[in-house]
Amino acid sequence: MSERDYQHDADRPWIFRTYAGHSTAAKSNALYRSNLARGQTGLSIAFDLPTQTAYDSDHVLSRGEVGKVGVPVSHLGDMRTLFEGLPLEEMNTSMTINAPAAWLLALYVALADERGDDRKQLRGTTQNDIIKEYLSRGTYVFPPEPSMRLIADMVSWCYTEVPKWNPLNVCSYHLQEAGATPEQELAYALATACAVLDKVKAGGQVPDEDFPTVFGRISFFVNAGVRFVTELCKMRAFTDLWEEIGRERYGVDDEKALRFRYGVQVNSLGLTEQQPENNVYRILLEALAVTLSKRARCRALQLPAWNEAMGLPREWDQQWSLRLQQILAYETDLLEFEDLFDGSHVVDAKTNELKDGARAELARLDEMGGAVDSVPYMKESLVGAHVERILAIESGAQTVVGVNRYQETAESPLSAGEKMIETVDPMVEAGQVKALKDWRKSRDEAAAQAALKALQDAARSGENIMEPSIAAAKAGVTTGEWGGALREVFGEYRGPTGVALTVETRGDEDIEKTRARVEKVSEALGRKLTYVLGKPGLDGHSNGAEQIASRARACGMDVVYEGIRFTPADIAAQAKEANAHVVGLSILSGSHLDLVRDTISELRKVGLENVPLIVGGIIPPEDERALKQMGVRRVYTPKDFKITSIMSDVVDTVEDAWLEKV
């Protein structure tokens, strides 16, 4: 090979991952084996919502959610099944788990101990970013202070016990999904990392001389949108700012420790239900944003499937996304060259612009007391940024091909038939609940209760939570019991919605027309049109609900929206108290059939069977028909992107239910 200094032997590619897991531990294990056989080089485990929120499968809030968006892991037995035949010492395992991260890592380490594996050889990542859960994803459990303590315990414990493990994976991915600008994504993620590092420093578990080692194990999980030049510059900005923070804020000077270590899931927010085949191109362009620049190249990459805007992707769909990574890494010459953009005045200027914007926002957060104290401000800022994004798409100022331009299309053979998405057998939940009860019966109950008491004692005393959690895992304690024990000590938390009482129409003609209709209907009703919006179950993706609530208020409705994680009975009670004219449900976890059925039943119990119900979510056509047969008046999916039109439909629905046409 030539000795040209700009070209060299190909670098090792990033880790190829696919975010996967559903139904049961056994089925997910089979999927992992299949993906690894196809050339995947790391696991990225998707847990179901009960597991993510530290509930057992038989909890009332788990109804309809078991195995839907990930794999249920209720105890050490499930973890054994999940990794059967997979060598833990050779795996690189990423776990998207957050609030119960200490527990799932404890189960993983307990399994390694049981197998005789060396803890110090375990490699992987726990996402474990609670700030972004308050801001965008919603699978938080405990209040901020004890949540940060749990993360600091993990960071302090991991660097000596499992030194190859990344105990904190700061996740800006969901910030962008919630509408964050690049500057907000940079600032809020870096502020979160600083909040954890400050907590670790203050905790006294890590000697000062070891702090660079801890700093070097912090990793990030970012998003890459379709504006790939800006996204590429964002990644270079992340790299520069992280080194700047390490040197100036924490006195780290080790070059290896200062590297910005990140994995990527490219943007799902921009995937469209309309002409979904176009998503393949979007995913490719987004992958380029995080691989083209060698200096800011990701360490691991997972790509969504082309049809994820419609439901759970099939095994073949995941393979297609994996093949994209392999073609990029092995067929092109991308990995043979030095950074393509060093010295580019365009890239340098855009990168500097992003860094300046992020530094200004970081300074604002520091003035407020840091990331934890700034959660309400950041949440409201994200909702506002998402409002701007939605308005731009509705007006056509931001083009989305197939959605607001070039909508004409031939029928796609890829979207034909009812087998185009993966479905979860409705009997999975019953089987999981039975297996969970059998597990509890078969364990040494006295040992489990003793382990739970030791766990609570550690939580109260300030002892590091990891070893008591591992002992609890080995004693057969379940996910819900671990969560319940710590809920008793730490309490629970309900995060801010970020939905300000904003009523301006911004001069939008459609909003003003709808507002006039709302006023007219309200006059006929004798009081303001009242819309109760609820998120039943454990689904924490509240971005859509927040946008609906904001627009309904802009249109003059009296909106009741209390946030996430309510039972159908809770929502019926809210509707009763508010004397609702209409109830809306937002469900994106695939549990719509069960939760809608239960909500209708609860509305009937409180005498609100005549109150019309509307539903929004990722809902296949056959399920839409089933919902309407139950009595749901209107069903909305991601293709219904014009929110003001939805508001006009709400007015129609109220008129049809309560008035003669006015």
Beta strands, then each sheet from edge to edge (+ up, - down):
strand 1: 15-17
strand 2: 19-20
strand 3: 43-46
strand 4: 92-96
strand 5: 123-126
strand 6: 165-166
strand 7: 168-171
strand 8: 218-222
strand 9: 262-265
strand 10: 300-302
strand 11: 530-534
strand 12: 558-561
strand 13: 582-587
strand 14: 613-617
strand 15: 634-636
sheet 1: 1+ 10+ 9+ 8+ 7+
sheet 2: 2+ 3+ 4+ 5+ 6+
sheet 3: 12+ 11+ 13+ 14+ 15+
end
